């Protein structure tokens, strides 16, 4: 009886005493084949007790990552050439023109794309050795044999169903599955297509895999300031562009596959995450042309079409708000669902509001026709007044909780207030614009007071209501709040209340910290420049400066997505 009881007692003591053994320990404990790793950050207590350097964790999502959390480190630093002057952490120079994106732009502009029937999905072969000169870092060819091995030495070799991937691909794919996919959507659900659709698709498409890994690595770099992740993001980005150029070269004789179009959509998303102010419009325009070349979304697989529709409508509408002159003038993407469209992870309940804002952006084209302009202002005002979250008939996933739906509706209400503010803003900018549109007969235009009289909600009331509502939000890591960049930006740009500035900057800072999307930094840059200009001319009532003037001077293609 004693001999049979001892093993059970020994097993019980090992499970109850000390720190339980886990397969998910730090890299140091795994390499030493030691249990007892408690996975604490920044260093596990097991390494601290033994006086060893804890090399971090290969599964970075084991705990929420702070902005300065350590990721992984190698015993030797990888060899690199120094960063160029246009680093993503700094505002881009208006004259910068990355060669990789220009080449991609040339390719799709020169391609003879025409509508074609749908064919089964297709992907290009993986090309692990491809390394290109990209936006921020020139990666030398000898890094493949030196620094690359240093970084990969701390990333476990993929096993099981990931075994066909490189160490970096498996690493960033897993990070995307557990962290980035939740932080890079405006709606989290069990069936988040960034996971349930995109990951299985990428597992069989080397091209799409590189695009997903580029976004994942850039997101990790934003949240941790990891130079390794930043370098990996640039590498994956460049290799994705090479793959897309190969597809475009074959587009004359072959149909552009769904995976390639999805990869272009991911490139547009990459630039938003990175905080680009010069390149994302190139990818958005290419996405529009490629979908048109297929004959529309209806020719694509239903899941791919649904995903791309939400992504494109969201990016297009946000682009029209801040880049009217640089975004395609018409949105020609028909709904793919025969019945009510599904609730999009990007649009939520805001789709109708975003489309109204896109109509507001078109008002300057009516400057030569005062009657049409007044009718349009009145129509937009009525649309904003009568809008409700339930206005659009949507198929809502069954797994969404009531609290999630409440957050989505609150965010949508913020967008309605932002719509009123944006309408006032555009009209004020038009009233100071003395240059008539092309081919339009200059006509006397009504003063801003007459135009504003057609809007039932005064600008300051909309600003106060919007910021009061956001102030009641926790702005935590519930990803529905990640959509608030545009409402915060437009309120900060149009408010004359000095105290609002700190609140807007703090709120945008929370979004950056919680969601790691780089465009919040660019929005803050524009606001700081705008406020400095306003303060400089505060003593001269005859002068004024508008946020669109600042963007024009900087030549920035700011996206508020």
C-alpha positions as CSV (number, residue, x, y, z in Angstrom):
1,X,0.0,0.0,0.0
2,X,2.9,2.3,0.8
3,X,4.6,1.7,-2.5
4,X,1.5,2.4,-4.5
5,X,0.7,5.5,-2.5
6,X,4.1,7.1,-2.8
7,X,3.9,7.9,-6.5
8,X,0.6,9.5,-6.1
9,X,1.8,11.6,-3.2
10,X,5.0,12.6,-5.1
11,X,2.8,13.6,-8.1
12,X,0.5,15.5,-5.9
13,X,3.4,17.4,-4.2
14,X,5.0,18.3,-7.6
15,X,1.7,19.7,-8.8
16,X,0.9,21.7,-5.6
17,X,4.4,22.9,-4.5
18,X,6.6,25.3,-6.3
19,X,5.9,26.8,-9.7
20,X,4.1,24.4,-12.1
21,X,6.0,23.3,-15.2
22,X,4.8,24.7,-18.5
23,X,5.7,24.3,-22.1
24,X,5.3,28.0,-22.6
25,X,8.3,29.2,-20.5
26,X,10.9,31.8,-21.5
27,X,13.5,31.1,-24.1
28,X,16.2,30.7,-21.5
29,X,14.3,28.1,-19.5
30,X,13.4,26.2,-22.6
31,X,16.9,26.1,-23.9
32,X,18.1,24.8,-20.5
33,X,15.2,22.3,-20.4
34,X,14.2,23.7,-17.0
35,X,10.7,23.8,-15.6
36,X,9.4,26.3,-13.1
37,X,9.2,29.2,-15.4
38,X,6.4,31.5,-14.2
39,X,6.4,33.6,-17.4
40,X,6.6,36.8,-15.5
41,X,7.6,40.0,-17.4
42,X,10.1,41.5,-18.1
43,X,12.1,38.6,-16.6
44,X,10.8,35.3,-15.2
45,X,11.5,34.7,-11.5
46,X,13.3,31.4,-12.3
47,X,16.0,33.3,-14.2
48,X,16.2,36.0,-11.6
49,X,16.8,33.4,-8.8
50,X,19.6,31.7,-10.8
51,X,21.2,35.0,-11.8
52,X,20.6,34.3,-15.5
53,X,19.5,36.7,-18.3
54,X,15.9,36.0,-19.2
55,X,15.6,36.2,-23.0
56,X,11.9,36.7,-23.0
57,X,9.2,34.6,-24.7
58,X,8.6,33.3,-28.1
59,X,4.8,33.6,-27.5
60,X,4.7,37.3,-27.1
61,X,1.0,37.5,-26.4
62,X,1.1,35.5,-23.1
63,X,0.4,38.8,-21.3
64,X,-0.8,42.2,-22.6
65,X,2.2,44.1,-24.1
66,X,3.0,47.5,-22.9
67,X,4.5,50.1,-25.2
68,X,8.1,49.4,-23.9
69,X,7.8,45.7,-23.1
70,X,10.9,43.7,-24.1
71,X,10.3,41.2,-26.9
72,X,13.3,39.0,-27.5
73,X,17.0,39.7,-27.8
74,X,19.9,37.9,-29.3
75,X,23.4,37.5,-27.8
76,X,24.8,39.5,-30.7
77,X,23.2,42.5,-32.4
78,X,22.3,42.0,-36.0
79,X,24.4,43.9,-38.6
80,X,22.4,46.7,-40.3
81,X,23.0,49.8,-42.2
82,X,21.7,52.9,-40.4
83,X,18.1,54.1,-40.8
84,X,17.2,56.6,-43.4
85,X,15.9,60.0,-42.5
86,X,12.3,59.1,-43.1
87,X,11.7,56.7,-40.3
88,X,8.1,55.7,-39.4
89,X,8.6,57.1,-36.0
90,X,9.0,60.6,-37.4
91,X,6.8,62.6,-39.8
92,X,7.6,61.7,-43.4
93,X,9.2,64.3,-45.6
94,X,6.8,65.6,-48.2
95,X,9.3,64.9,-50.9
96,X,10.0,61.3,-49.9
97,X,9.1,58.8,-52.6
98,X,9.9,55.1,-51.8
99,X,11.1,53.3,-54.8
100,X,9.3,50.0,-53.9
101,X,5.9,51.6,-53.9
102,X,6.6,53.6,-57.0
103,X,7.5,50.5,-58.8
104,X,4.3,48.9,-57.7
105,X,2.4,51.9,-58.8
106,X,4.0,51.8,-62.2
107,X,3.1,48.2,-62.5
108,X,-0.6,48.5,-61.9
109,X,-0.8,51.7,-63.9
110,X,0.8,50.0,-66.9
111,X,-1.1,46.7,-66.6
112,X,-3.9,46.1,-69.0
113,X,-6.5,45.1,-66.5
114,X,-10.0,44.2,-67.9
115,X,-13.0,42.4,-66.3
116,X,-12.5,38.6,-66.4
117,X,-14.5,35.6,-65.2
118,X,-13.6,34.1,-61.8
119,X,-11.2,31.2,-61.5
120,X,-10.0,29.2,-58.5
121,X,-7.6,30.8,-56.1
122,X,-3.9,30.9,-56.9
123,X,-0.8,32.0,-55.2
124,X,2.8,32.5,-56.2
125,X,5.7,30.4,-54.8
126,X,7.4,31.5,-51.7
127,X,10.7,33.3,-52.2
128,X,12.5,33.3,-48.8
129,X,15.7,34.8,-50.3
130,X,14.1,37.9,-51.7
131,X,15.2,41.1,-49.9
132,X,14.5,44.5,-51.4
133,X,15.4,48.1,-50.7
134,X,12.4,49.5,-48.9
135,X,11.0,52.5,-47.1
136,X,13.2,52.9,-44.1
137,X,16.1,50.4,-44.0
138,X,18.6,49.2,-46.6
139,X,19.1,45.6,-45.7
140,X,22.5,44.3,-46.9
141,X,22.8,41.0,-48.6
142,X,25.2,39.6,-46.0
143,X,22.6,40.0,-43.3
144,X,20.9,36.9,-44.6
145,X,23.9,34.9,-43.3
146,X,24.8,36.8,-40.2
147,X,22.2,39.0,-38.5
148,X,19.3,36.9,-39.8
149,X,20.7,33.8,-38.1
150,X,21.2,35.7,-34.9
151,X,17.5,36.7,-34.8
152,X,16.2,33.3,-35.8
153,X,18.4,31.6,-33.2
154,X,16.0,32.8,-30.5
155,X,12.8,31.9,-32.4
156,X,11.9,28.2,-32.0
157,X,11.7,26.1,-35.1
158,X,8.1,25.8,-36.3
159,X,6.5,22.4,-35.7
160,X,3.3,20.6,-36.6
161,X,1.1,22.4,-39.1
162,X,3.4,25.5,-39.1
163,X,6.5,23.4,-40.0
164,X,6.4,24.6,-43.7
165,X,6.8,28.2,-42.6
166,X,10.0,30.0,-41.8
167,X,10.8,30.9,-38.2
168,X,9.8,34.5,-38.7
169,X,6.6,33.6,-40.5
170,X,5.4,31.3,-37.8
171,X,6.4,33.8,-35.1
172,X,4.5,36.7,-36.6
173,X,1.6,34.6,-37.7
174,X,1.1,33.4,-34.2
175,X,1.3,37.0,-32.9
176,X,-1.3,38.0,-35.5
177,X,-3.6,35.2,-34.4
178,X,-3.5,36.1,-30.7
179,X,-2.9,39.9,-30.6
180,X,-2.9,41.9,-33.8
181,X,-6.1,40.4,-35.3
182,X,-8.0,41.7,-32.3
183,X,-6.3,45.1,-32.1
184,X,-6.6,45.9,-35.8
185,X,-10.3,45.6,-36.1
186,X,-13.1,47.9,-35.0
187,X,-15.1,44.9,-33.8
188,X,-14.0,41.8,-32.0
189,X,-16.0,38.6,-32.4
190,X,-15.5,34.9,-32.3
191,X,-15.6,34.9,-36.1
192,X,-13.2,37.8,-36.7
193,X,-12.2,37.3,-40.3
194,X,-8.7,38.6,-39.6
195,X,-8.3,35.2,-37.9
196,X,-11.0,32.8,-39.1
197,X,-10.7,33.7,-42.8
198,X,-7.3,35.4,-43.3
199,X,-5.1,32.9,-41.4
200,X,-6.3,29.7,-43.1
201,X,-6.1,31.5,-46.4
202,X,-2.5,32.7,-45.7
203,X,-1.4,29.1,-44.7
204,X,-1.8,28.1,-48.4
205,X,-0.7,31.3,-50.0
206,X,2.9,32.4,-49.6
207,X,2.1,35.9,-51.0
208,X,-0.7,36.5,-48.6
209,X,1.4,35.1,-45.7
210,X,4.0,37.7,-46.3
211,X,1.4,40.5,-46.3
212,X,-0.1,39.2,-43.0
213,X,3.4,38.9,-41.4
214,X,4.3,42.5,-42.6
215,X,1.2,43.9,-40.8
216,X,1.8,41.7,-37.7
217,X,5.5,42.7,-37.4
218,X,4.7,46.4,-37.9
219,X,2.0,46.2,-35.2
220,X,4.5,44.6,-32.8
221,X,7.1,47.2,-33.6
222,X,4.6,50.0,-32.8
223,X,3.8,48.5,-29.4
224,X,7.3,47.5,-28.3
225,X,9.7,49.8,-30.2
226,X,11.4,46.6,-31.3
227,X,13.9,47.2,-34.1
228,X,13.9,43.5,-35.0
229,X,10.2,43.6,-35.5
230,X,10.5,46.8,-37.5
231,X,13.1,45.3,-39.8
232,X,11.1,42.2,-40.3
233,X,8.0,44.3,-41.2
234,X,10.0,46.1,-43.9
235,X,11.4,42.9,-45.2
236,X,8.0,41.2,-45.4
237,X,6.5,44.3,-47.0
238,X,9.2,44.5,-49.7
239,X,8.8,40.7,-50.5
240,X,5.1,41.2,-50.8
241,X,5.5,44.0,-53.3
242,X,7.9,41.7,-55.3
243,X,5.3,39.0,-55.3
244,X,2.6,41.5,-56.4
245,X,4.8,42.7,-59.3
246,X,5.1,39.1,-60.4
247,X,1.3,38.8,-60.4
248,X,0.9,42.0,-62.3
249,X,3.4,40.8,-64.9
250,X,1.2,37.8,-65.5
251,X,-2.1,39.7,-65.5
252,X,-2.1,40.2,-69.2
253,X,-2.7,36.5,-69.8
254,X,-4.0,35.3,-66.5
255,X,-6.7,36.5,-64.1
256,X,-5.6,38.3,-61.0
257,X,-6.3,35.8,-58.2
258,X,-8.3,36.5,-55.0
259,X,-5.2,36.0,-52.9
260,X,-3.3,38.8,-54.7
261,X,-6.2,41.2,-54.3
262,X,-6.4,40.3,-50.6
263,X,-2.6,41.0,-50.4
264,X,-3.1,44.5,-51.9
265,X,-5.8,45.2,-49.3
266,X,-3.3,44.1,-46.6
267,X,-0.8,46.5,-48.0
268,X,-3.2,49.4,-47.6
269,X,-3.8,48.2,-44.1
270,X,-0.1,48.0,-43.5
271,X,0.4,51.7,-44.3
272,X,-2.4,52.6,-41.9
273,X,-0.8,50.6,-39.1
274,X,2.6,52.0,-40.0
275,X,1.3,55.6,-40.0
276,X,2.2,56.4,-43.6
277,X,1.2,59.8,-45.0
278,X,2.4,59.1,-48.6
279,X,1.8,55.6,-49.8
280,X,-1.5,54.2,-48.6
281,X,-3.5,55.9,-51.4
282,X,-1.4,54.1,-54.0
283,X,-2.5,50.7,-52.5
284,X,-6.1,51.8,-52.2
285,X,-6.3,52.9,-55.8
286,X,-4.7,49.6,-56.9
287,X,-7.2,47.7,-54.9
288,X,-10.1,49.5,-56.6
289,X,-8.6,48.8,-60.1
290,X,-7.9,45.2,-59.4
291,X,-11.5,44.5,-58.1
292,X,-12.8,46.3,-61.2
293,X,-10.6,44.2,-63.4
294,X,-12.3,41.1,-62.0
295,X,-15.7,42.5,-62.8
296,X,-16.5,43.5,-59.3
297,X,-16.8,41.8,-55.9
298,X,-19.5,39.5,-57.2
299,X,-16.9,37.6,-59.2
300,X,-14.9,36.7,-56.1
301,X,-15.3,34.1,-53.5
302,X,-18.1,35.2,-51.0
303,X,-15.9,35.4,-47.9
304,X,-13.1,37.3,-49.7
305,X,-15.7,39.6,-51.3
306,X,-17.3,40.4,-47.9
307,X,-13.9,41.0,-46.2
308,X,-12.7,43.3,-49.0
309,X,-16.0,45.2,-49.2
310,X,-15.8,46.3,-45.6
311,X,-12.1,47.1,-45.8
312,X,-12.5,49.1,-49.0
313,X,-15.6,51.0,-48.1
314,X,-14.0,52.0,-44.8
315,X,-10.7,53.0,-46.2
316,X,-12.3,54.8,-49.2
317,X,-14.7,56.8,-47.0
318,X,-12.0,57.8,-44.5
319,X,-9.8,58.8,-47.4
320,X,-12.4,61.0,-49.0
321,X,-12.7,62.9,-45.7
322,X,-9.0,64.0,-45.6
323,X,-7.8,63.4,-49.2
324,X,-10.7,64.3,-51.5
325,X,-8.4,65.4,-54.3
326,X,-6.3,62.2,-54.2
327,X,-9.0,59.5,-53.8
328,X,-10.9,58.0,-56.7
329,X,-14.0,60.1,-57.3
330,X,-16.6,57.4,-57.3
331,X,-17.3,54.3,-55.2
332,X,-18.3,51.5,-57.5
333,X,-18.5,48.4,-55.3
334,X,-21.9,46.7,-55.2
335,X,-22.9,44.7,-52.1
336,X,-22.2,41.1,-52.5
337,X,-24.9,39.7,-50.2
338,X,-28.2,38.9,-51.7
339,X,-29.9,39.8,-48.4
340,X,-28.8,42.2,-45.8
341,X,-25.0,42.8,-45.6
342,X,-23.2,41.4,-42.7
343,X,-21.9,43.7,-39.9
344,X,-18.3,44.5,-40.9
345,X,-15.4,44.5,-38.5
346,X,-14.3,47.8,-39.9
347,X,-17.6,49.7,-40.5
348,X,-19.8,48.5,-37.5
349,X,-22.8,50.8,-37.5
350,X,-21.0,53.7,-39.0
351,X,-21.2,52.9,-42.7
352,X,-24.1,55.3,-43.5
353,X,-22.4,58.1,-41.6
354,X,-19.1,57.6,-43.4
355,X,-20.9,57.7,-46.7
356,X,-22.6,60.9,-45.6
357,X,-19.2,62.4,-44.8
358,X,-17.9,61.4,-48.2
359,X,-20.8,63.4,-49.7
360,X,-19.8,66.4,-47.5
361,X,-16.3,66.1,-49.0
362,X,-17.9,66.7,-52.5
363,X,-19.5,70.0,-51.5
364,X,-16.6,72.1,-52.8
365,X,-17.4,70.8,-56.3
366,X,-20.7,72.7,-56.1
367,X,-19.2,76.1,-55.3
368,X,-20.3,77.4,-58.7
369,X,-24.0,76.4,-58.2
370,X,-25.3,78.0,-55.0
371,X,-28.8,76.4,-55.4
372,X,-27.4,72.9,-55.7
373,X,-25.0,73.6,-52.9
374,X,-27.8,74.7,-50.5
375,X,-30.0,71.7,-51.4
376,X,-27.1,69.4,-50.8
377,X,-26.3,70.9,-47.4
378,X,-30.0,70.6,-46.4
379,X,-30.1,67.0,-47.5
380,X,-26.9,66.1,-45.6
381,X,-28.2,67.8,-42.5
382,X,-31.5,65.8,-42.7
383,X,-29.6,62.6,-43.2
384,X,-27.5,63.2,-40.1
385,X,-30.6,64.1,-38.1
386,X,-32.6,61.1,-39.0
387,X,-29.8,58.5,-38.8
388,X,-30.0,55.9,-36.1
389,X,-27.7,52.8,-35.6
390,X,-30.7,50.7,-36.7
391,X,-31.2,52.6,-39.9
392,X,-29.2,50.1,-41.9
393,X,-30.5,46.5,-42.1
394,X,-27.5,44.3,-41.1
395,X,-26.9,40.7,-40.3
396,X,-25.5,40.8,-36.8
397,X,-23.4,37.8,-35.6
398,X,-25.0,35.8,-32.9
399,X,-21.9,35.7,-30.7
400,X,-21.8,39.5,-30.2
401,X,-22.5,40.4,-26.6
402,X,-24.9,43.2,-25.6
403,X,-22.0,45.2,-24.2
404,X,-20.2,45.0,-27.6
405,X,-23.3,46.2,-29.4
406,X,-23.7,49.1,-27.0
407,X,-20.0,50.2,-27.6
408,X,-20.6,50.0,-31.4
409,X,-23.7,52.2,-31.1
410,X,-21.9,54.7,-28.9
411,X,-19.0,54.9,-31.3
412,X,-21.5,55.4,-34.2
413,X,-23.2,58.3,-32.3
414,X,-19.7,59.9,-32.0
415,X,-19.4,59.6,-35.7
416,X,-22.7,61.4,-36.2
417,X,-21.5,64.3,-34.1
418,X,-18.2,64.2,-36.1
419,X,-20.3,64.4,-39.2
420,X,-21.9,67.7,-38.1
421,X,-18.5,69.1,-37.2
422,X,-17.0,68.0,-40.5
423,X,-19.9,69.6,-42.4
424,X,-19.3,73.0,-40.6
425,X,-15.6,72.6,-41.2
426,X,-15.9,72.0,-45.0
427,X,-18.2,75.0,-45.4
428,X,-15.9,77.3,-43.5
429,X,-13.0,76.2,-45.6
430,X,-15.1,76.8,-48.8
431,X,-16.0,80.3,-47.6
432,X,-12.3,81.2,-47.6
433,X,-11.4,79.5,-50.8
434,X,-11.3,82.1,-53.6
435,X,-10.4,79.8,-56.4
436,X,-13.5,78.5,-58.3
437,X,-13.5,74.9,-59.5
438,X,-12.3,74.0,-63.0
439,X,-14.7,74.8,-65.8
440,X,-17.1,76.5,-63.4
441,X,-18.5,80.0,-64.0
442,X,-17.5,82.1,-60.9
443,X,-20.7,83.2,-59.2
444,X,-21.4,85.0,-56.0
445,X,-21.4,82.6,-53.1
446,X,-23.5,82.9,-50.0
447,X,-21.7,83.9,-46.8
448,X,-20.8,81.1,-44.3
449,X,-23.6,82.3,-42.0
450,X,-26.2,81.6,-44.6
451,X,-24.8,78.1,-45.2
452,X,-24.5,77.4,-41.5
453,X,-28.1,78.4,-41.0
454,X,-29.1,75.3,-43.0
455,X,-27.4,73.0,-40.3
456,X,-29.6,72.4,-37.3
457,X,-26.8,71.4,-34.9
458,X,-24.2,74.2,-34.2
459,X,-20.6,73.2,-34.4
460,X,-19.7,73.9,-30.8
461,X,-22.7,72.0,-29.5
462,X,-21.6,69.0,-31.6
463,X,-18.0,69.3,-30.3
464,X,-19.0,69.5,-26.7
465,X,-21.4,66.6,-27.0
466,X,-18.8,64.5,-28.8
467,X,-16.0,65.1,-26.4
468,X,-18.3,64.6,-23.4
469,X,-19.4,61.3,-24.7
470,X,-15.8,60.1,-25.3
471,X,-14.8,61.3,-21.8
472,X,-17.4,58.9,-20.4
473,X,-15.7,56.0,-22.3
474,X,-12.8,54.1,-20.6
475,X,-11.0,54.0,-23.9
476,X,-9.5,50.6,-22.8
477,X,-8.6,47.8,-25.1
478,X,-12.1,47.1,-26.3
479,X,-11.3,47.4,-30.0
480,X,-14.5,49.2,-30.8
481,X,-12.9,52.3,-29.4
482,X,-10.1,52.1,-31.9
483,X,-12.4,53.7,-34.5
484,X,-12.5,57.0,-32.7
485,X,-9.4,58.6,-34.4
486,X,-11.6,60.6,-36.8
487,X,-14.0,62.0,-34.3
488,X,-11.2,63.0,-31.9
489,X,-9.2,64.6,-34.8
490,X,-12.0,66.6,-36.2
491,X,-13.1,67.8,-32.8
492,X,-9.6,68.9,-31.9
493,X,-9.1,70.6,-35.2
494,X,-12.3,72.6,-35.0
495,X,-12.6,73.4,-31.3
496,X,-11.7,76.9,-30.1
497,X,-11.6,75.7,-26.4
498,X,-8.0,75.5,-25.3
499,X,-8.8,72.9,-22.6
500,X,-10.0,70.5,-25.3
501,X,-6.5,70.1,-26.7
502,X,-5.0,68.1,-23.8
503,X,-8.0,65.8,-23.7
504,X,-7.8,65.1,-27.5
505,X,-4.1,64.4,-27.3
506,X,-4.4,62.2,-24.3
507,X,-7.3,60.3,-25.9
508,X,-5.3,59.8,-29.1
509,X,-2.4,58.6,-27.0
510,X,-4.6,56.0,-25.3
511,X,-5.6,54.7,-28.7
512,X,-2.0,54.4,-29.8
513,X,-1.0,52.7,-26.6
514,X,-3.9,50.2,-26.6
515,X,-4.1,49.4,-30.3
516,X,-0.7,50.2,-31.8
517,X,-2.0,51.9,-35.0
518,X,0.5,54.4,-36.3
519,X,-1.9,56.9,-37.9
520,X,-2.9,58.2,-34.5
521,X,0.7,59.6,-34.2
522,X,0.3,61.4,-37.6
523,X,-3.1,62.8,-36.5
524,X,-1.4,64.2,-33.4
525,X,1.4,65.7,-35.5
526,X,-1.1,67.6,-37.7
527,X,-3.1,68.9,-34.7
528,X,0.1,70.2,-33.0
529,X,1.1,72.1,-36.2
530,X,-2.4,73.4,-36.6
531,X,-2.7,74.7,-33.0
532,X,0.8,76.3,-33.2
533,X,-0.4,78.2,-36.4
534,X,-3.6,79.2,-34.7
535,X,-1.8,80.5,-31.6
536,X,0.6,82.5,-33.8
537,X,-2.2,84.4,-35.4
538,X,-4.6,84.6,-32.5
539,X,-4.1,88.3,-32.2
540,X,-5.1,88.9,-35.8
541,X,-8.9,88.2,-36.3
542,X,-8.5,88.7,-40.1
543,X,-6.3,85.6,-40.4
544,X,-7.3,82.0,-39.9
545,X,-5.8,78.6,-40.7
546,X,-7.6,75.4,-41.5
547,X,-6.5,71.8,-41.0
548,X,-6.9,71.1,-44.6
549,X,-4.5,73.9,-45.4
550,X,-1.9,72.3,-43.1
551,X,-2.3,68.9,-45.0
552,X,-1.9,70.7,-48.3
553,X,1.2,72.5,-47.2
554,X,2.7,69.2,-45.8
555,X,1.6,67.3,-48.9
556,X,0.4,64.6,-46.5
557,X,-2.1,61.9,-47.5
558,X,-3.4,61.6,-43.9
559,X,-5.7,58.7,-43.2
560,X,-7.9,58.7,-40.2
561,X,-8.9,55.0,-40.5
